[in-house]
Amino acid sequence: MPIAKIETRDRLIVGLDLPSVEAAEAMIARLGDSVTFYKIGYQLAYAGGLPLIRKLANAGKKVFADLKLHDIGNTVTKGVESIAKSGATFLTVHAYPQTMTAAVEGRGTSALRILGVTVLTSYNNADLQEAGYRLDVSALVETRARQAQAIGVDGLVCSGEEVTHLSKLVGSRLDLVVPGIRPAGSDAGDQKRVMTPGQAIKAGADYLVVARPVVAATDPKAAAEAIVTEIASALD
């Protein structure tokens, strides 16, 4: 099914990679209406941030629950059933076939969209080889993308390096969410496969996940607005 039109501002997902709910709420207040979509990952979730999903959803914001579930099928299914009640828009699971199948079952008829994490953007070919994979990054991403489409997940998390190929392969049917986004001049940090916002959008990304370049900026709101402007320019 073709992806519905995405509002330009909704394409920026700001990662609330912060140590406490209080810090996250202060950042949300600073960002105001410049950001409509937030990501809650491990750091904030384990610091008591899961109830913030519902609070943000009730305030009209979209939320990406970046929990990267991966476990036996029944455990994943029950976990997804719980997250589906929170008002989250996106939920990540690792893109193993059994895990994705269980997540789709747990989603049921809810509005929650399941994203399969293909290969983490902090991994490269050497990392995969060390972990025992026989495929390189590109081949493993493509394999998991095809499996995800067949299973019925709603989107993929991939790096900017793979998004052009995936856009042609499954992009008309799956949302493509790209982390590892770094505005020009930003420190790559622990990411190994990065792109600027404009590059990623032009390559075929539907959504961009940005954390440190916004939340660690001297003026987070100005940083977010600059990224939205860059996205808009790339869409023209």
Stockholm file with secondary structure:
# STOCKHOLM 1.0

chainA/1-236         MPIAKIETRDRLIVGLDLPSVEAAEAMIARLGDSVTFYKIGYQLAYAGGLPLIRKLANAGKKVFADLKLHDIGNTVTKGVESIAKSGATFLTVHAYPQTMTAAVEGRGTSALRILGVTVLTSYNNADLQEAGYRLDVSALVETRARQAQAIGVDGLVCSGEEVTHLSKLVGSRLDLVVPGIRPAGSDAGDQKRVMTPGQAIKAGADYLVVARPVVAATDPKAAAEAIVTEIASALD
#=GR chainA/1-236 SS CCCCCCCTGGGEEEECCCSSHHHHHHHHHHHGGGCCEEEECHHHIIIIITHHHHHHHHTTCEEEEEEEECSCHHHHHHHHHHHHTTTCSEEEEECCHHHHHHHHHHHTTSSCEEEEECSCTTCCHHHHHHTTCSSCHHHHHHHHHHHHHHHTCSEEECCHHHHHHHHHHTTTTSEEEECCBCCTTCCCTTCSSCBCHHHHHHHTCSEEEECHHHHTSSSHHHHHHHHHHHHHHHHC
#=GC SS_cons         CCCCCCCTGGGEEEECCCSSHHHHHHHHHHHGGGCCEEEECHHHIIIIITHHHHHHHHTTCEEEEEEEECSCHHHHHHHHHHHHTTTCSEEEEECCHHHHHHHHHHHTTSSCEEEEECSCTTCCHHHHHHTTCSSCHHHHHHHHHHHHHHHTCSEEECCHHHHHHHHHHTTTTSEEEECCBCCTTCCCTTCSSCBCHHHHHHHTCSEEEECHHHHTSSSHHHHHHHHHHHHHHHHC
//
